[in-house]
């Protein structure tokens, strides 16, 4: 999908729906890329895999929170799930 200075997004499908694989630093410079990606799902449940994330700041966290809130307001019961987040994040 997108790649900026070591940051990358990759979209795949599994048996439960779309999976967004995030790698690199999720920060003020890259958070808008994830936000744009998540907006494309229009309330559809999506799994976000953080196994490749090396750094997460408040900008990245804000994208996740706002995305979840927007999904709930658009479609009752819609949710995102995280997978394999590093314990150090």
C-alpha atoms as a printed R data frame, in Angstrom:
   type eleno elety resid chain resno       x       y      z
1  ATOM     1    CA   UNK     A     1   0.000   0.000  0.000
2  ATOM     2    CA   UNK     A     2   2.056   2.915  1.306
3  ATOM     3    CA   UNK     A     3   5.697   3.156  2.344
4  ATOM     4    CA   UNK     A     4   7.410   6.174  3.915
5  ATOM     5    CA   UNK     A     5  10.894   6.017  5.467
6  ATOM     6    CA   UNK     A     6  10.587   2.472  6.753
7  ATOM     7    CA   UNK     A     7   6.844   2.709  7.469
8  ATOM     8    CA   UNK     A     8   4.592   0.438  5.451
9  ATOM     9    CA   UNK     A     9   0.973  -0.664  5.239
10 ATOM    10    CA   UNK     A    10  -0.021  -3.912  3.576
11 ATOM    11    CA   UNK     A    11  -3.600  -5.050  3.056
12 ATOM    12    CA   UNK     A    12  -4.517  -8.724  2.934
13 ATOM    13    CA   UNK     A    13  -7.625 -10.817  3.447
14 ATOM    14    CA   UNK     A    14  -8.005 -13.726  5.859
15 ATOM    15    CA   UNK     A    15 -11.001 -15.911  6.665
16 ATOM    16    CA   UNK     A    16 -12.441 -13.171  8.894
17 ATOM    17    CA   UNK     A    17 -12.014 -10.185  6.575
18 ATOM    18    CA   UNK     A    18  -9.412  -7.527  5.847
19 ATOM    19    CA   UNK     A    19  -6.098  -7.351  7.700
20 ATOM    20    CA   UNK     A    20  -3.943  -4.219  7.665
21 ATOM    21    CA   UNK     A    21  -0.315  -5.077  8.442
22 ATOM    22    CA   UNK     A    22   1.505  -2.067  9.880
23 ATOM    23    CA   UNK     A    23   5.302  -1.900 10.101
24 ATOM    24    CA   UNK     A    24   7.806   0.751 11.122
25 ATOM    25    CA   UNK     A    25   7.151   3.854 13.203
26 ATOM    26    CA   UNK     A    26   3.529   4.928 13.615
27 ATOM    27    CA   UNK     A    27   3.892   8.584 14.532
28 ATOM    28    CA   UNK     A    28   2.803  12.096 13.538
29 ATOM    29    CA   UNK     A    29   4.355  11.707 10.087
30 ATOM    30    CA   UNK     A    30   2.802   8.331  9.271
31 ATOM    31    CA   UNK     A    31  -0.470   8.316 11.239
32 ATOM    32    CA   UNK     A    32  -2.368  10.064  8.399
33 ATOM    33    CA   UNK     A    33  -1.489   7.166  6.077
34 ATOM    34    CA   UNK     A    34  -3.083   4.673  8.468
35 ATOM    35    CA   UNK     A    35  -6.055   6.987  8.974
36 ATOM    36    CA   UNK     A    36  -6.669   7.174  5.213
37 ATOM    37    CA   UNK     A    37  -6.365   3.405  4.928
38 ATOM    38    CA   UNK     A    38  -8.864   2.753  7.734
39 ATOM    39    CA   UNK     A    39 -11.319   5.305  6.341
40 ATOM    40    CA   UNK     A    40 -11.608   3.158  3.203
41 ATOM    41    CA   UNK     A    41 -13.339   0.397  5.181
42 ATOM    42    CA   UNK     A    42 -16.475   2.465  5.938
43 ATOM    43    CA   UNK     A    43 -17.310   0.747  9.207
44 ATOM    44    CA   UNK     A    44 -16.393  -2.762  8.082
45 ATOM    45    CA   UNK     A    45 -14.546  -4.747 10.776
46 ATOM    46    CA   UNK     A    46 -10.807  -4.849 10.156
47 ATOM    47    CA   UNK     A    47  -7.908  -6.514 11.934
48 ATOM    48    CA   UNK     A    48  -4.815  -4.365 12.423
49 ATOM    49    CA   UNK     A    49  -1.605  -6.340 12.856
50 ATOM    50    CA   UNK     A    50   0.999  -4.385 14.835
51 ATOM    51    CA   UNK     A    51   3.677  -7.086 14.834
52 ATOM    52    CA   UNK     A    52   5.964  -4.938 12.666
53 ATOM    53    CA   UNK     A    53   5.458  -1.641 14.549
54 ATOM    54    CA   UNK     A    54   8.674  -0.427 16.161
55 ATOM    55    CA   UNK     A    55   7.322   2.806 17.679
56 ATOM    56    CA   UNK     A    56   3.851   4.156 18.435
57 ATOM    57    CA   UNK     A    57   3.241   7.715 19.630
58 ATOM    58    CA   UNK     A    58   0.068   9.533 20.616
59 ATOM    59    CA   UNK     A    59  -0.666  10.437 16.980
60 ATOM    60    CA   UNK     A    60  -0.825   6.784 16.026
61 ATOM    61    CA   UNK     A    61  -2.921   5.963 19.056
62 ATOM    62    CA   UNK     A    62  -5.292   8.840 18.237
63 ATOM    63    CA   UNK     A    63  -5.888   7.405 14.749
64 ATOM    64    CA   UNK     A    64  -6.887   4.088 16.268
65 ATOM    65    CA   UNK     A    65  -9.213   5.661 18.822
66 ATOM    66    CA   UNK     A    66 -10.883   8.006 16.329
67 ATOM    67    CA   UNK     A    67 -11.253   5.204 13.805
68 ATOM    68    CA   UNK     A    68 -12.968   2.984 16.376
69 ATOM    69    CA   UNK     A    69 -15.279   5.802 17.460
70 ATOM    70    CA   UNK     A    70 -16.172   6.646 13.866
71 ATOM    71    CA   UNK     A    71 -16.975   3.010 13.133
72 ATOM    72    CA   UNK     A    72 -19.249   2.764 16.160
73 ATOM    73    CA   UNK     A    73 -21.126   5.873 15.140
74 ATOM    74    CA   UNK     A    74 -21.572   4.654 11.537
75 ATOM    75    CA   UNK     A    75 -22.466   1.078 12.172
76 ATOM    76    CA   UNK     A    76 -23.518  -0.285 15.560
77 ATOM    77    CA   UNK     A    77 -21.442  -3.289 16.522
78 ATOM    78    CA   UNK     A    78 -18.572  -2.677 14.112
79 ATOM    79    CA   UNK     A    79 -15.159  -3.104 15.698
80 ATOM    80    CA   UNK     A    80 -11.471  -3.442 14.935
81 ATOM    81    CA   UNK     A    81  -9.199  -6.013 16.461
82 ATOM    82    CA   UNK     A    82  -5.470  -5.851 17.107
83 ATOM    83    CA   UNK     A    83  -3.174  -8.771 16.502
84 ATOM    84    CA   UNK     A    84   0.340  -9.516 17.714
85 ATOM    85    CA   UNK     A    85   1.109  -6.141 19.271
86 ATOM    86    CA   UNK     A    86   4.589  -5.994 20.773
87 ATOM    87    CA   UNK     A    87   4.415  -5.960 24.572
88 ATOM    88    CA   UNK     A    88   6.814  -2.974 24.633
89 ATOM    89    CA   UNK     A    89   4.412  -0.661 22.812
